[in-house]
Amino acid sequence: MTQHQVAQGRGEFPARRSSRRQASSDLSPADCQALLESRSIGRIGWSAGDGPQIFPISYACVADLIVFRTSPFGVLSELVRPAQVVFEVDELDERAHSGWSVIARGRAQAVASPALLTHLWTLDGAEPWAAGTRNLFIGIEVARLSGRSFGAHRAPSTGR
């Protein structure tokens, strides 16, 4: 038992209810897609060879894919071969206790289409933040897209 729990049991501290709890609501598929397309940084998670991994990535939405560039020698290069992944993008306002979160679940693998690769090299937004050679494009084919918003800002802002 923590000191706070012991002190509270003796009546020294009044029981507090969190004032941070906010009502939440599910986002429509169209809102989820618009929010996904409005951002350029998210997090990808998957079961890697040495256990669960989560990495921040810069990305772009292209041809029904979430696409990012990575090094052919890093941990993310495991995703060259098809793998089930989860991808999250969100916006949180700690002061207002409001925000939204969009989760995409699907399959990641290396982009192999020559036409798509040519297009991706000229696309703004897929530029990685990390230094070094990042010439491997990974695409996530989204199977399920869901999201929630909570707090005072019920209608999510989709502007970049």
DSSP file (Angstrom, degrees, kcal/mol; ACC not computed):
  #  RESIDUE AA STRUCTURE BP1 BP2  ACC     N-H-->O    O-->H-N    N-H-->O    O-->H-N    TCO  KAPPA ALPHA  PHI   PSI    X-CA   Y-CA   Z-CA
    1    1 A M              0   0    0      0, 0.0     2,-0.1     0, 0.0     0, 0.0   0.000 360.0 360.0 360.0 140.1    0.0    0.0    0.0
    2    2 A T     >  -     0   0    0      1,-0.1     4,-2.3     4,-0.0     5,-0.2  -0.366 360.0-110.8 -80.0 163.5    1.3    3.5   -0.8
    3    3 A Q  H  > S+     0   0    0      1,-0.2     4,-2.9     2,-0.2     5,-0.2   0.889 120.3  53.9 -57.9 -39.8    1.8    6.2    1.8
    4    4 A H  H  > S+     0   0    0      1,-0.2     4,-2.7     2,-0.2    -1,-0.2   0.916 107.9  48.9 -63.0 -42.7   -1.1    8.1    0.2
    5    5 A Q  H  > S+     0   0    0      2,-0.2     4,-2.0     1,-0.2    -1,-0.2   0.898 113.0  47.9 -64.9 -39.7   -3.4    5.1    0.4
    6    6 A V  H  X S+     0   0    0     -4,-2.3     4,-1.1     2,-0.2    -2,-0.2   0.940 114.1  46.1 -64.8 -47.0   -2.5    4.6    4.1
    7    7 A A  H  <>S+     0   0    0     -4,-2.9     5,-2.2     1,-0.2     3,-0.4   0.888 111.7  51.7 -63.8 -39.0   -3.0    8.3    4.9
    8    8 A Q  H ><5S+     0   0    0     -4,-2.7     3,-1.6     1,-0.2    -1,-0.2   0.888 104.6  56.9 -65.3 -38.0   -6.3    8.4    3.0
    9    9 A G  H 3<5S+     0   0    0     -4,-2.0    -1,-0.2     1,-0.3    -2,-0.2   0.778 105.5  51.6 -62.6 -27.0   -7.5    5.3    5.0
   10   10 A R  T 3<5S-     0   0    0     -4,-1.1    -1,-0.3    -3,-0.4    -2,-0.2   0.411 120.3-111.0 -89.5   1.4   -6.9    7.3    8.2
   11   11 A G  T < 5S+     0   0    0     -3,-1.6    -3,-0.2    -4,-0.2    -2,-0.1   0.634  82.3 125.0  83.0  12.3   -9.0   10.2    6.8
   12   12 A E  S   <S+     0   0    0     -5,-2.2    -4,-0.2     1,-0.1    -5,-0.1   0.804  71.6  40.3 -76.7 -28.3   -6.0   12.6    6.4
   13   13 A F  S    S-     0   0    0     -6,-0.4     2,-0.2    -9,-0.1    -2,-0.2  -0.964  86.4-121.9-120.9 135.7   -6.7   13.3    2.7
   14   14 A P        -     0   0    0      0, 0.0     2,-0.2     0, 0.0    -6,-0.1  -0.509  38.6-102.0 -71.0 144.8  -10.1   13.8    1.2
   15   15 A A        -     0   0    0     -2,-0.2     2,-0.4    -7,-0.1     0, 0.0  -0.480  41.7-150.9 -65.1 133.0  -10.9   11.3   -1.6
   16   16 A R        -     0   0    0     -2,-0.2     2,-0.4    -3,-0.0    -1,-0.0  -0.885   8.2-151.5-111.5 139.8  -10.4   13.0   -5.0
   17   17 A R        -     0   0    0     -2,-0.4     2,-0.2     2,-0.0     0, 0.0  -0.883  34.6-105.0-101.8 140.7  -12.2   12.3   -8.2
   18   18 A S        -     0   0    0     -2,-0.4     3,-0.5     1,-0.2    -1,-0.0  -0.461  23.5-164.9 -67.7 128.8  -10.3   13.0  -11.4
   19   19 A S  S    S+     0   0    0     -2,-0.2    -1,-0.2     1,-0.2    -2,-0.0   0.395  79.9  78.2 -90.1   2.7  -11.5   16.1  -13.1
   20   20 A R        +     0   0    0      2,-0.1     2,-0.2     0, 0.0    -1,-0.2   0.601  62.3 112.5 -87.2 -12.1   -9.6   15.0  -16.2
   21   21 A R        -     0   0    0     -3,-0.5     2,-0.3   130,-0.0     0, 0.0  -0.435  47.2-174.3 -68.4 130.5  -12.1   12.5  -17.4
   22   22 A Q        -     0   0    0     -2,-0.2     2,-0.1   129,-0.0    -2,-0.1  -0.912  29.1-105.0-126.1 150.5  -13.8   13.5  -20.6
   23   23 A A        -     0   0    0     -2,-0.3   128,-1.7   127,-0.0     2,-0.3  -0.459  39.9-157.6 -68.3 145.8  -16.5   12.1  -22.7
   24   24 A S  E     -A  150   0A   0    126,-0.2     2,-0.3    -2,-0.1   126,-0.2  -0.875   9.8-166.7-124.8 159.8  -15.3   10.4  -25.8
   25   25 A S  E     -A  149   0A   0    124,-2.7   124,-2.5    -2,-0.3     2,-0.2  -0.996  27.4-106.9-144.5 149.0  -17.0    9.6  -29.1
   26   26 A D  E     -A  148   0A   0     -2,-0.3     2,-0.3   122,-0.2   122,-0.3  -0.472  33.8-129.6 -72.0 143.6  -16.1    7.4  -32.0
   27   27 A L        -     0   0    0    120,-2.6   120,-0.4    -2,-0.2    -1,-0.1  -0.693  23.4-111.4 -91.4 147.8  -15.0    9.1  -35.2
   28   28 A S     >  -     0   0    0     -2,-0.3     4,-2.7     1,-0.1     5,-0.2  -0.351  29.2-109.7 -70.8 158.2  -16.5    8.3  -38.5
   29   29 A P  H  > S+     0   0    0      0, 0.0     4,-2.4     0, 0.0     5,-0.2   0.883 121.4  52.6 -56.1 -38.1  -14.4    6.4  -41.1
   30   30 A A  H  > S+     0   0    0      2,-0.2     4,-2.4     1,-0.2     5,-0.2   0.905 109.9  47.4 -65.7 -41.1  -14.3    9.7  -43.2
   31   31 A D  H  > S+     0   0    0      2,-0.2     4,-2.6     1,-0.2     5,-0.2   0.910 111.4  51.7 -65.0 -41.6  -13.1   11.7  -40.2
   32   32 A C  H  X S+     0   0    0     -4,-2.7     4,-2.5     1,-0.2    -2,-0.2   0.935 111.8  46.3 -59.4 -46.7  -10.5    9.1  -39.5
   33   33 A Q  H  X S+     0   0    0     -4,-2.4     4,-2.4     2,-0.2    -2,-0.2   0.914 112.3  50.2 -63.6 -43.3   -9.2    9.2  -43.1
   34   34 A A  H  X S+     0   0    0     -4,-2.4     4,-1.0     1,-0.2    -1,-0.2   0.911 112.8  46.5 -62.6 -42.0   -9.2   13.0  -43.1
   35   35 A L  H  X S+     0   0    0     -4,-2.6     4,-0.5     2,-0.2     3,-0.4   0.908 111.1  52.1 -67.2 -41.1   -7.2   13.1  -39.9
   36   36 A L  H >< S+     0   0    0     -4,-2.5     3,-0.9     1,-0.2    -2,-0.2   0.914 112.3  46.0 -58.8 -44.0   -4.8   10.5  -41.1
   37   37 A E  H 3< S+     0   0    0     -4,-2.4    -1,-0.2     1,-0.2    -2,-0.2   0.686 104.9  63.4 -72.9 -18.5   -4.2   12.4  -44.3
   38   38 A S  H 3< S+     0   0    0     -4,-1.0    -1,-0.2    -3,-0.4     2,-0.2   0.560  99.2  59.4 -85.7  -7.6   -3.8   15.7  -42.4
   39   39 A R    <<  -     0   0    0     -3,-0.9     3,-0.1    -4,-0.5   121,-0.1  -0.660  54.6-163.5-116.7 171.4   -0.7   14.7  -40.4
   40   40 A S  S    S+     0   0    0     -2,-0.2    19,-2.2     1,-0.2     2,-0.4   0.376  71.5  65.2-135.2  -0.4    2.8   13.6  -41.3
   41   41 A I  E     +B   58   0A   0     17,-0.2     2,-0.2    15,-0.0    17,-0.2  -0.993  56.6 140.0-127.9 132.8    4.1   12.0  -38.1
   42   42 A G  E     -B   57   0A   0     15,-2.5    15,-2.8    -2,-0.4     2,-0.4  -0.828  43.7-101.7-150.3-171.0    2.8    8.8  -36.5
   43   43 A R  E     -BC  56  88A   0     45,-2.5    45,-2.7    13,-0.3     2,-0.4  -0.983  22.0-157.4-127.8 136.6    3.9    5.7  -34.7
   44   44 A I  E     -BC  55  87A   0     11,-2.8    11,-2.4    -2,-0.4     2,-0.4  -0.926  11.2-172.5-113.4 138.2    4.1    2.1  -36.1
   45   45 A G  E     +BC  54  86A   0     41,-3.0    41,-2.3    -2,-0.4     2,-0.3  -0.972  14.1 146.8-130.1 145.5    4.0   -1.0  -33.9
   46   46 A W  E     -B   53   0A   0      7,-1.7     7,-2.5    -2,-0.4     2,-1.1  -0.975  53.7 -90.9-163.2 167.6    4.5   -4.6  -34.7
   47   47 A S  E     -B   52   0A   0     37,-0.5    37,-0.1    -2,-0.3     2,-0.0  -0.788  51.5-167.4 -89.1 100.6    5.9   -7.9  -33.3
   48   48 A A  E >   -B   51   0A   0      3,-1.6     3,-1.7    -2,-1.1    28,-0.0  -0.235  38.3 -92.7 -82.5 174.4    9.5   -7.8  -34.4
   49   49 A G  T 3  S+     0   0    0      1,-0.3    -1,-0.1    -2,-0.0    -2,-0.0   0.813 128.1  39.0 -57.5 -32.8   11.9  -10.7  -34.3
   50   50 A D  T 3  S-     0   0    0      1,-0.4    -1,-0.3     0, 0.0    -3,-0.0   0.104 129.4 -74.8-108.1  22.9   13.2   -9.6  -30.8
   51   51 A G  E <  S-B   48   0A   0     -3,-1.7    -3,-1.6     2,-0.0    -1,-0.4  -0.536  80.5 -15.3 116.8 179.4    9.8   -8.6  -29.4
   52   52 A P  E     -B   47   0A   0      0, 0.0     2,-0.3     0, 0.0    -5,-0.2  -0.229  60.0-168.6 -58.9 140.4    7.2   -5.8  -29.7
   53   53 A Q  E     -B   46   0A   0     -7,-2.5    -7,-1.7     2,-0.0     2,-0.4  -0.976  13.9-174.4-131.5 144.7    8.5   -2.6  -31.3
   54   54 A I  E     +B   45   0A   0     -2,-0.3    -9,-0.2    -9,-0.2   -11,-0.0  -0.982  13.2 174.3-137.2 127.5    7.0    0.9  -31.6
   55   55 A F  E     -B   44   0A   0    -11,-2.4   -11,-2.8    -2,-0.4     2,-0.3  -0.989  30.3-125.1-133.6 141.2    8.7    3.6  -33.7
   56   56 A P  E     +B   43   0A   0      0, 0.0     2,-0.3     0, 0.0   -13,-0.3  -0.659  37.9 179.3 -77.3 141.6    7.8    7.2  -34.7
   57   57 A I  E     -B   42   0A   0    -15,-2.8   -15,-2.5    -2,-0.3     2,-0.4  -0.986  31.4-126.6-140.5 151.4    7.9    7.7  -38.5
   58   58 A S  E     +B   41   0A   0     -2,-0.3    11,-0.4   -17,-0.2     2,-0.3  -0.806  45.2 170.2 -90.3 143.0    7.2   10.4  -41.0
   59   59 A Y        -     0   0    0    -19,-2.2     2,-0.3    -2,-0.4     9,-0.2  -0.897  29.0-148.6-148.1 170.1    4.7    9.3  -43.5
   60   60 A A  E     -D   67   0A   0      7,-2.0     7,-3.2    -2,-0.3     2,-0.6  -0.971  23.2-124.0-140.1 153.7    2.4   10.2  -46.4
   61   61 A C  E     +D   66   0A   0     -2,-0.3     2,-0.4     5,-0.2     5,-0.2  -0.907  42.3 162.2-100.6 119.5   -0.9    8.8  -47.6
   62   62 A V  E >   -D   65   0A   0      3,-2.4     3,-1.8    -2,-0.6    -2,-0.1  -0.996  59.1 -13.8-143.1 130.1   -0.7    7.6  -51.2
   63   63 A A  T 3  S-     0   0    0     -2,-0.4    -1,-0.1     1,-0.3     3,-0.1   0.877 127.5 -49.3  48.1  51.3   -2.8    5.3  -53.3
   64   64 A D  T 3  S+     0   0    0      1,-0.2    78,-0.6    77,-0.1     2,-0.3   0.697 120.2 107.0  62.2  21.8   -4.7    3.9  -50.4
   65   65 A L  E <   -DE  62 141A   0     -3,-1.8    -3,-2.4    76,-0.1     2,-0.6  -0.928  69.3-134.2-124.5 151.5   -1.4    3.2  -48.5
   66   66 A I  E     -DE  61 140A   0     74,-1.8    74,-2.8    -2,-0.3     2,-0.4  -0.950  39.7-167.3 -95.6 122.3    0.4    4.8  -45.6
   67   67 A V  E     +DE  60 139A   0     -7,-3.2    -7,-2.0    -2,-0.6     2,-0.3  -0.915  16.9 166.8-122.3 138.9    3.9    5.0  -46.9
   68   68 A F  E     - E   0 138A   0     70,-2.2    70,-2.9    -2,-0.4     2,-0.4  -0.971  27.3-126.4-143.0 161.2    7.2    5.8  -45.2
   69   69 A R  E     + E   0 137A   0    -11,-0.4     2,-0.3    57,-0.3    68,-0.2  -0.852  32.8 163.7-108.0 144.0   10.9    5.6  -46.0
   70   70 A T  E     - E   0 136A   0     66,-2.4    66,-2.2    -2,-0.4    65,-0.1  -0.906  41.0 -83.4-146.9 174.4   13.5    3.7  -43.9
   71   71 A S    >   -     0   0    0     -2,-0.3     3,-0.8    63,-0.2     6,-0.2  -0.594  28.5-134.2 -80.0 142.1   17.0    2.3  -44.0
   72   72 A P  T 3  S+     0   0    0      0, 0.0    -1,-0.1     0, 0.0    62,-0.1   0.540 106.3  49.4 -71.9  -2.9   17.5   -1.1  -45.5
   73   73 A F  T 3  S+     0   0    0      5,-0.0     2,-0.1     3,-0.0     5,-0.0   0.449  94.5  87.5-114.3  -3.4   19.7   -1.9  -42.5
   74   74 A G  S X  S-     0   0    0     -3,-0.8     3,-1.2     1,-0.1     4,-0.2  -0.267  91.9 -93.6 -93.2 179.9   17.5   -0.8  -39.6
   75   75 A V  G >  S+     0   0    0      1,-0.3     3,-1.8     2,-0.2     4,-0.2   0.863 121.4  60.8 -60.5 -38.4   14.9   -2.4  -37.4
   76   76 A L  G >  S+     0   0    0      1,-0.3     3,-1.9     2,-0.2    -1,-0.3   0.712  85.5  77.0 -65.2 -18.5   12.1   -1.1  -39.6
   77   77 A S  G X  S+     0   0    0     -3,-1.2     3,-1.8     1,-0.3    -1,-0.3   0.682  74.4  79.1 -67.2 -14.4   13.6   -3.0  -42.6
   78   78 A E  G X  S+     0   0    0     -3,-1.8     3,-1.0     1,-0.3    -1,-0.3   0.785  80.5  70.2 -56.9 -25.4   12.0   -6.1  -41.1
   79   79 A L  G <   +     0   0    0     -3,-1.9    -1,-0.3     1,-0.2     4,-0.2   0.371  68.1  92.9 -80.3   6.8    8.8   -4.8  -42.6
   80   80 A V  G <  S+     0   0    0     -3,-1.8    30,-2.1    29,-0.2    -1,-0.2   0.918  83.9  59.0 -59.4 -43.8   10.1   -5.6  -46.1
   81   81 A R  S <  S-     0   0    0     -3,-1.0    27,-0.1    -4,-0.3     0, 0.0  -0.632 116.1 -82.3 -84.1 146.3    8.3   -8.9  -45.8
   82   82 A P        +     0   0    0      0, 0.0     2,-0.3     0, 0.0    27,-0.2  -0.198  61.0 166.4 -52.8 131.9    4.5   -8.8  -45.1
   83   83 A A  E     - F   0 108A   0     25,-2.0    25,-3.0    -4,-0.2     2,-0.4  -0.995  39.8-112.2-148.6 143.6    3.8   -8.2  -41.4
   84   84 A Q  E     + F   0 107A   0     -2,-0.3   -37,-0.5    23,-0.2     2,-0.3  -0.630  47.2 173.1 -75.2 131.5    0.7   -7.2  -39.5
   85   85 A V  E     - F   0 106A   0     21,-2.9    21,-2.0    -2,-0.4     2,-0.4  -0.871  29.6-141.1-135.2 166.2    1.1   -3.7  -38.0
   86   86 A V  E     -CF  45 105A   0    -41,-2.3   -41,-3.0    -2,-0.3     2,-0.4  -0.989  17.8-165.9-126.8 141.0   -0.7   -1.1  -36.1
   87   87 A F  E     -CF  44 104A   0     17,-2.9    17,-3.1    -2,-0.4     2,-0.4  -0.991   3.6-168.4-130.1 134.6   -0.2    2.6  -36.9
   88   88 A E  E     +CF  43 103A   0    -45,-2.7   -45,-2.5    -2,-0.4     2,-0.4  -0.972  11.5 175.7-128.2 140.3   -1.4    5.5  -34.7
   89   89 A V  E     + F   0 102A   0     13,-2.0    13,-2.9    -2,-0.4     2,-0.3  -0.991  20.1 157.7-133.9 141.3   -1.6    9.3  -35.3
   90   90 A D  E     - F   0 101A   0     -2,-0.4     2,-0.3    11,-0.2    11,-0.2  -0.948  34.0-142.3-154.3 172.1   -3.1   11.6  -32.7
   91   91 A E  E     - F   0 100A   0      9,-2.1     9,-2.3    -2,-0.3     2,-0.4  -0.959  22.6-174.5-143.0 125.7   -3.3   15.1  -31.4
   92   92 A L  E     - F   0  99A   0     -2,-0.3     2,-0.6     7,-0.2     7,-0.2  -0.972  16.8-162.1-127.2 136.6   -3.5   15.8  -27.7
   93   93 A D  E  >> - F   0  98A   0      5,-3.1     5,-1.6    -2,-0.4     4,-1.2  -0.915   7.0-171.8-115.3 100.9   -4.1   19.0  -25.7
   94   94 A E  T  45S+     0   0    0     -2,-0.6    -1,-0.1     1,-0.2     5,-0.0   0.859  83.2  52.3 -64.3 -36.4   -2.9   18.4  -22.2
   95   95 A R  T  45S+     0   0    0      1,-0.2    -1,-0.2     2,-0.1    -2,-0.0   0.925 118.8  34.4 -65.9 -44.4   -4.3   21.7  -20.9
   96   96 A A  T  45S-     0   0    0      2,-0.1    56,-0.5    55,-0.0    -1,-0.2   0.537 101.8-132.1 -87.6  -6.5   -7.7   21.2  -22.3
   97   97 A H  T  <5 +     0   0    0     -4,-1.2     2,-0.3     1,-0.2    -3,-0.2   0.937  67.9 116.6  51.8  49.4   -7.7   17.5  -21.7
   98   98 A S  E   < +F   93   0A   0     -5,-1.6    -5,-3.1    53,-0.2     2,-0.3  -0.912  26.0 109.8-139.4 166.1   -9.0   17.0  -25.2
   99   99 A G  E     -FG  92 150A   0     51,-2.5    51,-2.6    -2,-0.3     2,-0.3  -0.989  43.9-105.3 161.4-165.1   -7.8   15.4  -28.4
  100  100 A W  E     -FG  91 149A   0     -9,-2.3    -9,-2.1    -2,-0.3     2,-0.3  -0.973  14.7-158.9-152.4 161.5   -8.2   12.6  -30.9
  101  101 A S  E     -FG  90 148A   0     47,-2.3    47,-2.2    -2,-0.3     2,-0.4  -0.988   2.3-162.8-147.1 136.1   -6.5    9.4  -31.9
  102  102 A V  E     -FG  89 147A   0    -13,-2.9   -13,-2.0    -2,-0.3     2,-0.5  -0.984   6.9-164.0-122.1 132.1   -6.7    7.4  -35.1
  103  103 A I  E     -FG  88 146A   0     43,-3.3    43,-2.5    -2,-0.4     2,-0.5  -0.964   2.0-168.2-118.2 127.5   -5.6    3.8  -35.3
  104  104 A A  E     -FG  87 145A   0    -17,-3.1   -17,-2.9    -2,-0.5     2,-0.4  -0.966   4.3-168.5-113.3 129.8   -4.9    2.0  -38.6
  105  105 A R  E     +FG  86 144A   0     39,-2.9    38,-2.8    -2,-0.5    39,-2.1  -0.949  33.2 100.6-115.8 138.2   -4.5   -1.8  -38.6
  106  106 A G  E     -FG  85 142A   0    -21,-2.0   -21,-2.9    -2,-0.4     2,-0.5  -0.949  65.3 -53.0 179.1-158.8   -3.2   -3.6  -41.6
  107  107 A R  E     -FG  84 141A   0     34,-1.9    34,-3.0    -2,-0.3     2,-0.3  -0.925  38.7-159.7-115.0 128.9   -0.3   -5.3  -43.5
  108  108 A A  E     +FG  83 140A   0    -25,-3.0   -25,-2.0    -2,-0.5     2,-0.3  -0.804  23.7 144.6-103.3 147.4    3.0   -3.6  -44.1
  109  109 A Q  E     - G   0 139A   0     30,-1.8    30,-2.9    -2,-0.3   -29,-0.2  -0.957  53.0 -69.1-168.2 167.3    5.5   -4.6  -46.8
  110  110 A A  E     - G   0 138A   0    -30,-2.1     2,-0.5    -2,-0.3    28,-0.3  -0.336  49.7-115.8 -62.8 141.2    8.0   -3.2  -49.2
  111  111 A V        +     0   0    0     26,-2.4    26,-0.2     1,-0.1    -1,-0.1  -0.701  39.7 171.1 -77.3 126.2    6.6   -1.1  -52.1
  112  112 A A        +     0   0    0     -2,-0.5    -1,-0.1    -3,-0.0    -2,-0.0   0.587  36.3 110.1-114.8 -16.0    7.5   -3.0  -55.2
  113  113 A S     >  -     0   0    0      1,-0.2     4,-2.8     2,-0.1     5,-0.2  -0.491  56.5-151.4 -68.2 119.4    5.5   -1.3  -58.0
  114  114 A P  H  > S+     0   0    0      0, 0.0     4,-2.3     0, 0.0     5,-0.2   0.894  96.5  50.7 -58.1 -40.4    8.0    0.6  -60.2
  115  115 A A  H  > S+     0   0    0      2,-0.2     4,-1.9     1,-0.2     5,-0.1   0.922 112.8  45.4 -64.4 -43.3    5.4    3.2  -61.1
  116  116 A L  H  > S+     0   0    0      2,-0.2     4,-2.8     1,-0.2    -1,-0.2   0.904 111.5  52.6 -67.6 -40.5    4.5    3.9  -57.5
  117  117 A L  H  X S+     0   0    0     -4,-2.8     4,-1.8     2,-0.2    -2,-0.2   0.911 108.0  51.3 -61.3 -42.1    8.2    4.0  -56.5
  118  118 A T  H  X S+     0   0    0     -4,-2.3     4,-0.6    -5,-0.2    -1,-0.2   0.923 112.6  46.5 -59.3 -44.4    8.8    6.6  -59.1
  119  119 A H  H >< S+     0   0    0     -4,-1.9     3,-1.1     1,-0.2     4,-0.5   0.910 109.0  54.7 -63.6 -43.5    5.9    8.7  -57.8
  120  120 A L  H >< S+     0   0    0     -4,-2.8     3,-0.9     1,-0.3    -1,-0.2   0.835 100.1  59.7 -63.4 -34.0    7.0    8.3  -54.2
  121  121 A W  H 3< S+     0   0    0     -4,-1.8    -1,-0.3     1,-0.2    -2,-0.2   0.749 110.9  42.2 -66.8 -21.2   10.5    9.7  -54.9
  122  122 A T  T << S+     0   0    0     -3,-1.1     2,-0.3    -4,-0.6    -1,-0.2   0.427  92.7 109.8-102.1   0.0    8.9   12.9  -56.1
  123  123 A L    X   -     0   0    0     -3,-0.9     3,-0.7    -4,-0.5     2,-0.2  -0.605  62.7-136.1 -85.3 130.8    6.3   13.2  -53.4
  124  124 A D  T 3  S+     0   0    0     -2,-0.3    -2,-0.1     1,-0.2    -1,-0.0  -0.575  87.0  38.4 -74.5 146.5    6.5   15.9  -50.6
  125  125 A G  T 3  S+     0   0    0     -2,-0.2    -1,-0.2   -65,-0.1   -66,-0.1   0.119  91.7  83.5 103.1 -21.8    5.7   14.5  -47.2
  126  126 A A    <   +     0   0    0     -3,-0.7   -57,-0.3    -6,-0.2   -66,-0.1   0.292  59.2 124.2 -95.8  11.4    7.4   11.2  -47.3
  127  127 A E        -     0   0    0    -68,-0.1   -68,-0.1   -59,-0.1     2,-0.1  -0.587  61.5-129.3 -73.7 120.1   10.8   12.7  -46.4
  128  128 A P        -     0   0    0      0, 0.0   -58,-0.1     0, 0.0    -1,-0.1  -0.370   4.2-146.0 -69.2 149.2   12.2   11.0  -43.4
  129  129 A W  S    S+     0   0    0      2,-0.1     2,-0.1    -2,-0.1   -72,-0.0   0.794  75.4  90.6 -79.5 -31.8   13.4   13.1  -40.4
  130  130 A A  S    S-     0   0    0      1,-0.1     4,-0.0     3,-0.0     2,-0.0  -0.371  79.1-121.8 -70.7 143.5   16.2   10.6  -39.6
  131  131 A A        +     0   0    0     -2,-0.1     2,-0.1     2,-0.0    -1,-0.1  -0.251  67.5  50.5 -75.9 168.6   19.6   11.1  -41.2
  132  132 A G  S    S-     0   0    0      2,-0.0     2,-0.5    -2,-0.0     0, 0.0  -0.319 101.5 -26.2  97.1-179.2   21.3    8.6  -43.4
  133  133 A T        +     0   0    0     -2,-0.1     2,-0.2     1,-0.1     3,-0.1  -0.580  55.3 169.9 -74.0 119.8   20.3    6.5  -46.4
  134  134 A R        +     0   0    0     -2,-0.5   -63,-0.2   -63,-0.2    -1,-0.1  -0.645  24.0 134.9-129.8  71.7   16.5    6.0  -46.3
  135  135 A N        +     0   0    0     -2,-0.2     2,-0.6   -65,-0.1   -64,-0.2   0.235  40.2  97.1-110.0  13.0   15.8    4.5  -49.7
  136  136 A L  E     -E   70   0A   0    -66,-2.2   -66,-2.4    -3,-0.1     2,-0.5  -0.914  59.6-154.2-106.0 117.8   13.4    1.6  -48.7
  137  137 A F  E     -E   69   0A   0     -2,-0.6   -26,-2.4   -26,-0.2     2,-0.4  -0.799   8.7-168.7 -93.7 128.9    9.7    2.4  -49.1
  138  138 A I  E     -EG  68 110A   0    -70,-2.9   -70,-2.2    -2,-0.5     2,-0.4  -0.958   4.6-160.1-114.4 134.1    7.3    0.5  -46.9
  139  139 A G  E     -EG  67 109A   0    -30,-2.9   -30,-1.8    -2,-0.4     2,-0.6  -0.929   7.3-149.8-115.8 139.8    3.6    0.7  -47.5
  140  140 A I  E     -EG  66 108A   0    -74,-2.8   -74,-1.8    -2,-0.4     2,-0.8  -0.939   7.4-152.8-108.0 117.7    0.8   -0.2  -45.0
  141  141 A E  E     -EG  65 107A   0    -34,-3.0   -34,-1.9    -2,-0.6     2,-0.4  -0.821  23.2-135.4 -88.3 111.8   -2.3   -1.5  -46.6
  142  142 A V  E     + G   0 106A   0     -2,-0.8   -36,-0.3   -78,-0.6     3,-0.1  -0.543  32.6 170.6 -78.5 125.0   -5.0   -0.5  -44.1
  143  143 A A  E    S+     0   0A   0    -38,-2.8     2,-0.4    -2,-0.4   -37,-0.2   0.731  73.3  20.0 -98.1 -32.4   -7.6   -3.2  -43.3
  144  144 A R  E     - G   0 105A   0    -39,-2.1   -39,-2.9     2,-0.0     2,-0.4  -0.991  61.9-172.5-145.4 132.2   -9.3   -1.4  -40.4
  145  145 A L  E     + G   0 104A   0     -2,-0.4     2,-0.3   -41,-0.2   -41,-0.2  -0.990  16.8 158.5-126.6 126.8   -9.4    2.3  -39.5
  146  146 A S  E     + G   0 103A   0    -43,-2.5   -43,-3.3    -2,-0.4     2,-0.3  -0.957   8.3 173.5-144.0 161.5  -10.9    3.6  -36.3
  147  147 A G  E     - G   0 102A   0   -120,-0.4  -120,-2.6    -2,-0.3     2,-0.3  -0.994  14.8-151.9-164.3 164.9  -10.6    6.6  -34.1
  148  148 A R  E     -AG  26 101A   0    -47,-2.2   -47,-2.3    -2,-0.3     2,-0.3  -0.982   3.9-159.6-140.4 150.4  -11.9    8.5  -31.1
  149  149 A S  E     +AG  25 100A   0   -124,-2.5  -124,-2.7    -2,-0.3     2,-0.3  -0.940  16.1 179.0-125.1 154.8  -12.1   12.1  -30.0
  150  150 A F  E     +AG  24  99A   0    -51,-2.6   -51,-2.5    -2,-0.3     3,-0.4  -0.990  34.6  25.9-152.6 157.4  -12.6   13.3  -26.5
  151  151 A G  S    S-     0   0    0   -128,-1.7   -53,-0.2    -2,-0.3   -54,-0.1  -0.423 105.4 -29.9  89.5-163.0  -12.8   16.5  -24.5
  152  152 A A  S    S+     0   0    0    -56,-0.5     2,-1.5     1,-0.2     3,-0.2   0.803 122.6  68.4 -65.1 -33.8  -14.0   20.0  -25.4
  153  153 A H        +     0   0    0     -3,-0.4    -3,-0.2     1,-0.2    -1,-0.2  -0.617  57.1 161.1 -91.7  80.9  -12.9   19.8  -29.0
  154  154 A R        +     0   0    0     -2,-1.5    -1,-0.2     1,-0.1    -2,-0.1   0.835  61.8  63.9 -72.2 -34.2  -15.4   17.2  -30.3
  155  155 A A  S    S-     0   0    0     -3,-0.2    -1,-0.1    -6,-0.0    -3,-0.0  -0.820  91.0-132.6 -93.4 109.4  -15.1   18.1  -33.9
  156  156 A P        -     0   0    0      0, 0.0     2,-0.5     0, 0.0    -2,-0.1  -0.258  11.7-125.2 -63.5 145.6  -11.5   17.3  -34.9
  157  157 A S        -     0   0    0      1,-0.1  -119,-0.0    -4,-0.1    -4,-0.0  -0.797  20.3-170.7 -89.3 127.1   -9.5   19.9  -36.8
  158  158 A T        +     0   0    0     -2,-0.5     2,-0.2  -121,-0.0    -1,-0.1   0.363  46.6 114.7-102.0   6.2   -8.0   18.4  -40.0
  159  159 A G              0   0    0      1,-0.1    -2,-0.1  -120,-0.0  -121,-0.1  -0.514 360.0 360.0 -75.8 144.4   -5.8   21.3  -41.0
  160  160 A R              0   0    0     -2,-0.2    -1,-0.1  -121,-0.1  -120,-0.1   0.461 360.0 360.0 -77.8 360.0   -2.0   20.7  -41.0
